[in-house]
Amino acid sequence: MITGAPRGVKDLLPKQTKQWHKVEAVIRQITREYGFEEIRTPIFEHSEVFHRGVGETTDIVQKETYDFTDRGGRELTLRPEGTAPTVRALLEHKLYAGPLPVKLYYVGPMFRFGRPQAGRLRQFHQFGIEVFGSASARVDAEVMAMAMDFYGRLGLTDLELLLNSIGCPTCRPGHREALQQFLAPKVGELCSDCQKRFEKNPMRILDCKNERCQELSQGAPTTVEYLCTDCADHFNEVKTLLDSAGVTYTLDDRLVRGLDYYTKTAFEIVSRQIGAQSSIGGGGRYDQLVETLGGPTTPGIGFGLGLERVLLTMENQGLLADDDQEQRDLFIATAGAGTAAVAFRLMQELRQRGMTVEMDYQGRSLKAQMKTADRFHVPRVMIIGESELAQGVVVLRTMSTSEQQTVPLDSVIAHLCGTAEPPMSV
């Protein structure tokens, strides 16, 4: 017997996919209204896309990526996040050469090896947006406002938008030096990962989830204290724009996010209803990433929202109705020789006209077929028996009242659809 799915992945059964469809419908609607176009990148990329883009010192690259060598000896990685692949596509297809800004979105599976827990799997799904070609604080504000708008349309409440600025290459060195001086006497007490980060990227120590590291870094110099004039002005404008739009936020000077490519604005959306791992999405600005991956200087900003985490939060807030009804427009019940072929023809013609139609496939009795029709919650049943077929008619039964009417076989399509001809193919 085949064993279950691998640890850290799960099947989405029809009941769950209906819930996903509702969330995805909101994604399609909100991205259209905000002017984003969809991009679909491959499931795997050359490993250097993530090593150079996400950063060698990140937990993602060091511990969580699914790396493999293909039969041609190429080093490949299942995508752990969506920004670096989108930048790679931007460069490969020279999208930056067209009208700016370029506004893209994606929805799809990502892969990270970690300890599976509620809403956090090894294969997970992300809704992400990326904006390339504008350094304006207005874009930062729009990206965060869009994220909160998305959650609001799903009905989610009790969410908190955490906001920080982590500076740029101009002001980051000053913070780095001050942070290293603060942590130098404590390096030996840090976890092994943070001891490595101390030299390569000490700011990442502030993001460590180890409780001891969090204690040791309390009171450390913050990025906001060392912002250059440009970064400080940008951050102040972001806050002003969010305030003007009524987007509430909480300043969090320890928020640095887990990816090396962020500059200036960093943000995270958290819910207190899904356990210790409370983040359900986040993002930030990455003005050097395109250049890091070999392209021209092109500012960028985006977010990635974990859909499993979103759905878990919706479930905890009672927003996932248990709607397991299989709704159909019509069920065709048959009885007797020659009726199945007629029913099958009518079913296909009605489907081509946009109706959802089912019929019996098991050769069950008429009584059993009516029970099946009840399960599909159809408003009407078409009954075709040998006697009806001989008379060239069908019987239409309204399920709510049990009323029946006889309709000529050759006009039943027009009767049900209001037109004798199918719509023109496009």
Buried (B, 14 or more C-beta within 10 A) or exposed (E): EEEEEEEBBBEEEEEEEBBBEBBBEBBEEBBEEBEBEEBEBEEBBEBEBBBBBBBEBBBBBEEBBBBEEEEEEEEBBBBBBBBBBBBBBBBEEEBBEEEBBBBBBBBBBBBBBBEBEEBBBBBBBBBBBBBBBBBBBEBBBBBBBBBBBBBEBBEBEEBBBBBBBBBBEEBBEBBBEBBBEBBEEBBEEBBEBBBBBBEEBBBBBBBBEBEEBBEBBEEBBBBBEBBBEBBBEBBEBBBEBBEEEEBEBEEBBBBBBBBBBBBBBBBBBBBEBBEEBBBBBBBBBBBBBBEBBEBEEBBBBBBBBBBBBBBBBBBBBEBBEEEEEEEBBBBBBBBBEEBBEBBBEBBEBBEEBEBBBBBBEEEBEEEEBBEBBEEBEBBBBBBBBEEBBEEEBBBBBEBEEEEEEEBEBEEBBBEBBEEEEEEEEE
